Amino acid sequence: MNATATIVPTRPQYVRALERANEVRLARARLKRRVAFGEIDVAGVIVDCPWEAQSMAVADLLMSQRRWGQTRCHKLLARLPMSEQKTVGLMTDRQRHALAAMLSSGEEGRGWSATP
């Protein structure tokens, strides 16, 4: 038998990596925009953990909400305690549900004024 191999032209690995990184960036931007406009709830994103949020820092997700800055985010995460740089995908179920409960119940506003 005469076996021949066909060479399929493929894109270089670095090009595929750049395409994937761009896909993730765009998906995260859409997610953050939906959170900012109130279309989806951050607590739901934390519990459900969609693929675009898995490698996203918890602080980035929290700060995508309206009227959430670094200080408010830091104060909330210090009560758990949890690092601001922890990714949503690496959170334990207990951490996810504790943070979601704090966000849903409005506990994040306790201790400082949430009104302008």
C-alpha positions in Angstrom: 0.0 0.0 0.0 1.0 3.4 -0.7 0.1 5.7 2.2 0.2 9.4 1.7 -0.4 12.1 4.3 -2.2 15.2 3.4 -1.0 18.3 5.1 -3.8 20.6 6.2 -2.6 24.2 6.3 -3.3 25.4 9.8 -2.9 28.8 11.4 0.1 29.1 13.7 -0.5 28.4 17.4 0.1 32.0 18.4 -2.6 33.2 15.9 -5.1 30.7 17.4 -4.2 31.9 20.9 -4.7 35.6 19.9 -8.1 34.7 18.4 -9.1 32.9 21.6 -8.0 35.8 23.8 -9.9 38.2 21.7 -13.0 36.0 21.9 -12.7 36.0 25.7 -12.2 39.7 25.9 -15.2 40.5 23.8 -17.4 38.0 25.7 -16.3 39.6 29.0 -17.0 43.1 27.7 -20.5 42.0 26.8 -21.0 40.4 30.2 -19.8 43.5 32.0 -22.0 45.7 29.8 -25.0 43.6 30.6 -24.2 43.8 34.3 -23.8 47.6 34.1 -27.1 48.0 32.4 -28.9 45.8 34.9 -29.8 43.1 32.4 -28.3 40.4 34.5 -27.6 40.1 38.2 -24.0 39.8 39.5 -25.1 37.3 42.2 -26.5 35.1 39.4 -23.3 35.3 37.4 -21.2 34.4 40.5 -23.4 31.3 41.2 -23.8 30.2 37.6 -20.2 31.0 36.6 -20.5 31.2 32.8 -17.4 30.4 30.8 -16.5 34.0 30.1 -16.5 34.8 33.9 -14.4 31.8 34.9 -11.0 33.4 34.6 -12.3 36.9 35.5 -11.3 38.5 38.8 -14.1 38.8 41.3 -13.3 42.5 41.8 -13.6 43.2 38.0 -17.0 41.6 38.0 -18.2 43.5 41.1 -16.9 46.8 39.8 -18.8 46.4 36.5 -21.9 47.2 38.4 -23.1 50.8 38.5 -21.9 52.8 41.5 -19.3 50.1 42.5 -15.7 51.2 42.9 -12.6 49.8 44.3 -13.4 50.9 47.9 -16.9 49.4 48.0 -15.6 46.1 46.4 -12.7 45.9 48.8 -15.0 46.4 51.9 -17.4 43.7 50.7 -14.7 41.1 49.9 -12.9 41.9 53.2 -16.0 40.6 55.1 -15.8 37.2 53.5 -12.5 37.3 53.5 -11.6 36.8 49.9 -8.9 38.2 47.7 -10.0 40.7 45.1 -7.8 38.9 42.5 -9.5 35.5 43.0 -11.1 34.4 39.9 -14.8 33.5 39.8 -14.0 30.0 38.5 -11.7 29.2 41.5 -14.2 30.2 44.1 -15.6 27.4 46.2 -19.3 26.7 46.3 -19.5 28.1 49.8 -17.8 31.3 48.8 -20.0 31.7 45.8 -23.2 31.3 47.8 -22.0 33.5 50.6 -21.1 36.3 48.2 -24.3 35.9 46.2 -26.3 36.0 49.4 -24.5 39.2 50.5 -25.2 40.8 47.2 -28.8 39.7 47.0 -29.7 40.8 50.5 -28.2 44.2 50.2 -25.7 43.6 52.9 -23.0 45.2 50.7 -24.4 48.6 51.5 -24.3 48.2 55.3 -21.9 50.6 57.0 -21.9 53.3 54.4 -24.5 55.2 52.5 -25.6 53.8 49.2 -27.6 57.0 48.2 -25.9 59.8 46.3 
